[in-house]
Amino acid sequence: MGTMSTSYEVGGRTAQKERTRAALIAAARDLITAGFTPTVEDAAEAASISRTTAYRYFSSQRALLLAAHPEIGAASMLPTHAPDAIEARLDLVVDNFSAMILDTEAQQRTMLRLSLEANPSDRGELPLRQGRAVGWITEALEGLRDGLGDQHLKQLVLSIRATIGIEAIVWLVDVAGLSRSDAVALTRWSAQALLRHAAHDPPPTPTGK
């Protein structure tokens, strides 16, 4: 009986900790969506949790903001029955990636700011630095590998990545003054233009200089 009681207490505490952490993350996401960059104290107040308790879960604002970034567990941006045509595959990836960016734009902008402010040693932990989009684009273009070769394919993927994502959306919307739908349309066109150009003029090989 004592063992069962202890197990229940441990399990109960674990569940409560998970609920508390989830409440802080949800509060932070709501504040970010509303246009704020919340501190740990802000999230604690919004979640009706004490500051002392909140700091047990997130020791800094940076840790809280990293946790509040939307989980992106997708291994692919292509549907189960993806087309074979490279152009169509790339367009699906860019379109789906852009939709995800716009659905979570406030959090994406916050993460972009963090990535620009981060010390070089800290950048690897940031979602923008983890190369998921590069993997999605590579999957779409895999059929070009034999014709382009590994190095040129990699350069094409990086070129396309530079034209899409939150970085491109921020520039096109905030600086160029485009609507979000027009910004996405332009990123899709840019990706296709790079793909067409690579067919007869492969990307340059990096020199390392």
C-alpha positions as CSV (number, residue, x, y, z in Angstrom):
1,M,0.0,0.0,0.0
2,G,2.9,2.3,0.9
3,T,4.5,1.6,-2.5
4,M,1.3,2.4,-4.4
5,S,0.9,5.7,-2.4
6,T,4.5,6.7,-3.2
7,S,4.1,5.9,-6.9
8,Y,1.0,7.9,-7.0
9,E,2.7,10.9,-5.3
10,V,5.6,10.8,-7.7
11,G,3.3,10.5,-10.7
12,G,1.1,13.2,-9.5
13,R,4.0,15.6,-9.0
14,T,5.3,14.8,-12.4
15,A,1.9,15.5,-14.0
16,Q,1.6,18.8,-12.1
17,K,5.1,19.9,-13.2
18,E,4.2,19.1,-16.8
19,R,0.9,21.2,-16.4
20,T,2.8,24.1,-14.9
21,R,5.4,24.1,-17.6
22,A,2.8,23.9,-20.3
23,A,0.8,26.7,-18.7
24,L,3.9,29.0,-18.7
25,I,4.7,28.1,-22.4
26,A,1.1,28.7,-23.4
27,A,1.1,32.1,-21.6
28,A,4.3,33.1,-23.3
29,R,3.0,32.1,-26.7
30,D,-0.2,34.1,-26.1
31,L,1.8,37.2,-25.1
32,I,4.1,36.8,-28.2
33,T,1.1,36.5,-30.5
34,A,-0.3,39.7,-28.9
35,G,2.9,41.5,-29.8
36,F,5.0,41.3,-26.6
37,T,8.3,39.7,-25.9
38,P,7.5,38.2,-22.5
39,T,9.9,37.8,-19.6
40,V,9.6,34.9,-17.2
41,E,7.7,37.2,-14.8
42,D,5.3,38.2,-17.5
43,A,4.5,34.6,-18.3
44,A,4.1,33.7,-14.6
45,E,1.7,36.6,-14.1
46,A,-0.4,35.6,-17.2
47,A,-0.5,32.0,-16.1
48,S,-1.3,32.9,-12.4
49,I,1.9,31.1,-11.3
50,S,4.3,32.6,-8.8
51,R,7.6,34.0,-10.1
52,T,9.6,31.8,-7.9
53,T,7.9,28.7,-9.3
54,A,8.3,30.0,-12.9
55,Y,12.0,30.4,-12.5
56,R,12.3,26.8,-11.5
57,Y,11.2,25.9,-15.0
58,F,12.8,28.7,-17.0
59,S,15.9,30.3,-15.6
60,S,15.9,33.1,-18.2
61,Q,13.8,34.9,-20.8
62,R,15.8,33.2,-23.5
63,A,15.0,29.7,-22.1
64,L,11.3,30.6,-22.0
65,L,11.3,32.0,-25.6
66,L,13.1,28.9,-26.9
67,A,10.5,26.7,-25.3
68,A,7.6,28.9,-26.6
69,H,8.7,28.4,-30.2
70,P,6.2,26.1,-32.0
71,E,7.2,22.5,-32.2
72,I,8.1,21.6,-35.8
73,G,8.3,17.8,-35.8
74,A,7.5,17.4,-39.5
75,A,10.1,15.2,-41.2
76,S,8.8,16.4,-44.6
77,M,6.8,19.2,-46.2
78,L,5.7,16.9,-48.9
79,P,2.4,14.9,-48.9
80,T,2.3,11.1,-48.7
81,H,1.7,10.8,-52.4
82,A,4.0,13.6,-53.6
83,P,4.3,14.2,-57.4
84,D,7.4,13.1,-59.2
85,A,7.9,16.4,-61.1
86,I,10.7,18.4,-59.4
87,E,9.0,21.7,-60.0
88,A,5.8,20.6,-58.3
89,R,7.6,19.0,-55.4
90,L,9.6,22.2,-54.7
91,D,6.4,24.4,-55.0
92,L,4.6,22.2,-52.4
93,V,7.6,22.5,-50.0
94,V,7.8,26.3,-50.4
95,D,4.0,26.7,-50.1
96,N,3.7,24.4,-47.0
97,F,6.7,25.9,-45.3
98,S,5.4,29.5,-45.9
99,A,2.0,28.5,-44.5
100,M,3.6,27.2,-41.4
101,I,5.7,30.4,-41.1
102,L,2.6,32.6,-41.4
103,D,0.6,30.5,-39.0
104,T,3.3,31.1,-36.3
105,E,4.7,34.4,-37.5
106,A,4.9,36.1,-34.1
107,Q,6.9,33.3,-32.6
108,Q,9.0,33.0,-35.8
109,R,9.9,36.7,-35.6
110,T,10.9,36.3,-32.0
111,M,13.2,33.4,-32.9
112,L,14.7,35.4,-35.7
113,R,15.5,38.2,-33.3
114,L,17.1,35.7,-30.9
115,S,19.2,34.2,-33.6
116,L,20.6,37.6,-34.5
117,E,21.4,38.5,-30.9
118,A,22.8,35.1,-29.9
119,N,26.4,34.5,-29.1
120,P,28.0,32.3,-31.8
121,S,28.4,29.5,-29.3
122,D,24.6,29.6,-28.5
123,R,23.3,29.6,-32.0
124,G,23.2,25.9,-32.6
125,E,20.3,25.4,-30.2
126,L,18.0,27.8,-32.1
127,P,15.4,26.4,-34.4
128,L,16.4,28.7,-37.2
129,R,19.9,27.2,-37.0
130,Q,18.9,23.5,-37.2
131,G,18.6,23.2,-40.9
132,R,15.2,21.6,-41.1
133,A,14.1,23.7,-44.1
134,V,17.3,22.7,-45.9
135,G,16.3,19.0,-45.4
136,W,12.8,19.7,-46.7
137,I,14.1,21.4,-49.8
138,T,16.7,18.7,-50.4
139,E,14.0,16.1,-50.3
140,A,12.1,17.9,-53.0
141,L,15.1,18.2,-55.2
142,E,16.6,14.8,-54.6
143,G,15.9,13.8,-58.2
144,L,18.5,16.3,-59.4
145,R,21.4,14.8,-57.5
146,D,22.6,12.6,-60.4
147,G,22.6,15.4,-62.9
148,L,23.9,18.2,-60.7
149,G,26.2,16.3,-58.3
150,D,26.2,16.6,-54.5
151,Q,28.0,20.0,-54.3
152,H,25.9,21.8,-56.9
153,L,22.7,20.4,-55.4
154,K,23.7,21.6,-52.0
155,Q,24.4,25.1,-53.4
156,L,21.0,25.1,-55.1
157,V,19.3,24.1,-51.9
158,L,21.0,26.9,-50.0
159,S,20.2,29.4,-52.7
160,I,16.5,28.5,-52.5
161,R,16.6,28.5,-48.7
162,A,17.9,32.1,-48.8
163,T,14.7,33.2,-50.7
164,I,12.1,31.6,-48.3
165,G,11.3,31.5,-44.6
166,I,10.8,34.1,-42.0
167,E,13.9,36.0,-43.0
168,A,12.5,36.6,-46.5
169,I,9.0,37.3,-45.3
170,V,10.2,39.9,-42.8
171,W,12.2,41.7,-45.5
172,L,9.4,41.6,-48.2
173,V,6.7,42.6,-45.8
174,D,8.5,45.1,-43.5
175,V,11.0,46.6,-45.9
176,A,9.5,46.1,-49.4
177,G,6.0,46.7,-48.2
178,L,4.4,43.7,-49.8
179,S,1.3,42.0,-48.4
180,R,1.9,38.6,-46.9
181,S,0.2,36.8,-49.8
182,D,2.3,38.7,-52.3
183,A,5.4,38.0,-50.3
184,V,4.7,34.3,-50.4
185,A,3.9,34.4,-54.1
186,L,7.3,36.1,-54.8
187,T,9.2,33.5,-52.7
188,R,7.5,30.7,-54.7
189,W,8.5,32.4,-58.0
190,S,12.0,33.0,-56.8
191,A,12.4,29.3,-55.8
192,Q,11.2,28.2,-59.2
193,A,13.4,30.7,-61.0
194,L,16.5,29.4,-59.2
195,L,15.5,25.8,-60.1
196,R,15.1,26.7,-63.8
197,H,18.4,28.5,-63.9
198,A,20.3,25.7,-62.3
199,A,19.2,23.4,-65.1
200,H,21.5,25.1,-67.6
201,D,23.8,27.0,-65.3
202,P,24.7,25.2,-62.0
203,P,25.3,27.2,-58.9
204,P,28.9,28.2,-58.2
205,T,31.1,25.9,-56.2
206,P,32.2,27.6,-52.9
207,T,35.8,28.6,-52.7
208,G,36.0,29.1,-49.0
209,K,37.4,32.5,-49.4
